Amino acid sequence: MRRNKTLKPEEDVFGQEIWACYKGEEASEIVERDDGYFDASPKGPKIYFSEYEDWHLVERKAMEFVKGRVLDIGCGAGRHSLYLQGKGFDVLGIDSSPLAIKVCKLRGLKKAKVMSIEDVSFKPNSFDTIIMMGNNFGLFGGFKKTRRLLKKFHKMTSRNGLIIASTRDTYKTDNPDHLEYHRINKEKGRMGGQLKMRIRFRKYVGRWFDYLIVSKKEMEEILKGTGWKIREFIDSEGSLYIAIIEKVA
Ligand SMILES: C[S@@+](CC[C@H](N)C(=O)[O-])C[C@H]1O[C@@H](n2cnc3c(N)ncnc32)[C@H](O)[C@@H]1O
């Protein structure tokens, strides 16, 4: 995705959805993959406003691992940041979407900033926990970029820093379109679950961006040599899982 410091309202498709939902309007989300596969989620952005009680169990469990100063990457409408702020944590929510950050502030998030994951830059030891919820491990985009950013995150976090990231095991599917997509991706030298996609909402069409969905084995492989390792996985009954990632001692 393009550096989003300059994201204009008409390019800010995630933000437009979130803004519409904030205003109480009907809003659904359409995800388009570069093979032409469409996925429409009628609940769409409403989920980004959901309260703790309505979150998936794995997300609620993940919150138990949060400690200290928190960075919420791709915070959306701020549901996790606001929950944690309410529990007394010092939280900074960042998102590439100016409209999402506007909504976070209107909803009472004290520290919220427009910043894309590609531009993340903080002094050493600025955070104790980085959270990437709502499948936001995907924002890493690809193998090399994940490793580059993980090394950066290593410096930004305290000695016992944690990354809490949610994703889906892309291979837990029998959908022939997805299986074909994995196969073609691998042929191209990409990871199977390295999706090229864009978001559509009403008349807005976002830019194409890479979104990475990985199996646990792939995640372990990516982490090697970055200074991070898996502490544990929080599993759901389906493909969704959350990785608790800690520093290598
Ligand atoms: C699927 S939503 C998840 C929102 C929130 N974490 C949640 O679970 O409710 C993804 C969010 O990531 C943001 N985003 C997309 N690309 C980004 C990037 N490159 N850097 C930072 N945020 C990004 C979007 O604007 C959107 O708010």
The ligand as an SDF file (V2000), in Angstrom:
LIG
                    3D

 27 29  0  0  0  0  0  0  0  0999 V2000
   -9.1330   -5.4800    9.3670 C   0  0  0  0  0  0  0  0  0  0  0  0
   -9.0170   -3.8550   10.0320 S   0  0  0  0  0  0  0  0  0  0  0  0
   -8.6760   -4.2510   11.7260 C   0  0  0  0  0  0  0  0  0  0  0  0
   -8.9410   -3.0980   12.6710 C   0  0  0  0  0  0  0  0  0  0  0  0
   -8.7420   -3.3920   14.1620 C   0  0  0  0  0  0  0  0  0  0  0  0
   -7.4230   -3.8850   14.4660 N   0  0  0  0  0  0  0  0  0  0  0  0
   -9.7860   -4.3560   14.6480 C   0  0  0  0  0  0  0  0  0  0  0  0
   -9.4640   -5.5480   14.8460 O   0  0  0  0  0  0  0  0  0  0  0  0
  -10.9170   -3.9300   14.8340 O   0  0  0  0  0  0  0  0  0  0  0  0
   -7.4340   -3.3560    9.3850 C   0  0  0  0  0  0  0  0  0  0  0  0
   -7.0140   -1.9360    9.7460 C   0  0  0  0  0  0  0  0  0  0  0  0
   -5.6560   -1.7740    9.3130 O   0  0  0  0  0  0  0  0  0  0  0  0
   -5.5110   -0.5120    8.6910 C   0  0  0  0  0  0  0  0  0  0  0  0
   -4.3940   -0.5880    7.7460 N   0  0  0  0  0  0  0  0  0  0  0  0
   -4.4020   -1.0620    6.4750 C   0  0  0  0  0  0  0  0  0  0  0  0
   -3.1810   -0.9760    5.9290 N   0  0  0  0  0  0  0  0  0  0  0  0
   -2.3720   -0.4480    6.8820 C   0  0  0  0  0  0  0  0  0  0  0  0
   -0.9940   -0.1220    6.9290 C   0  0  0  0  0  0  0  0  0  0  0  0
   -0.2080   -0.3370    5.8730 N   0  0  0  0  0  0  0  0  0  0  0  0
   -0.4950    0.4020    8.0670 N   0  0  0  0  0  0  0  0  0  0  0  0
   -1.3020    0.6170    9.1430 C   0  0  0  0  0  0  0  0  0  0  0  0
   -2.6280    0.3410    9.1580 N   0  0  0  0  0  0  0  0  0  0  0  0
   -3.1470   -0.1950    8.0430 C   0  0  0  0  0  0  0  0  0  0  0  0
   -6.8410   -0.2330    8.0460 C   0  0  0  0  0  0  0  0  0  0  0  0
   -7.0370    1.1580    7.8230 O   0  0  0  0  0  0  0  0  0  0  0  0
   -7.8060   -0.8340    9.0590 C   0  0  0  0  0  0  0  0  0  0  0  0
   -8.2150    0.1240    9.9940 O   0  0  0  0  0  0  0  0  0  0  0  0
  1  2  1  0
  2  3  1  0
  2 10  1  0
  3  4  1  0
  4  5  1  0
  5  6  1  0
  5  7  1  0
  7  8  2  0
  7  9  1  0
 10 11  1  0
 11 12  1  0
 11 26  1  0
 12 13  1  0
 13 14  1  0
 13 24  1  0
 14 15  1  0
 14 23  1  0
 15 16  2  0
 16 17  1  0
 17 18  1  0
 17 23  2  0
 18 19  1  0
 18 20  2  0
 20 21  1  0
 21 22  2  0
 22 23  1  0
 24 25  1  0
 24 26  1  0
 26 27  1  0
M  CHG  2   2   1   9  -1
M  END
$$$$
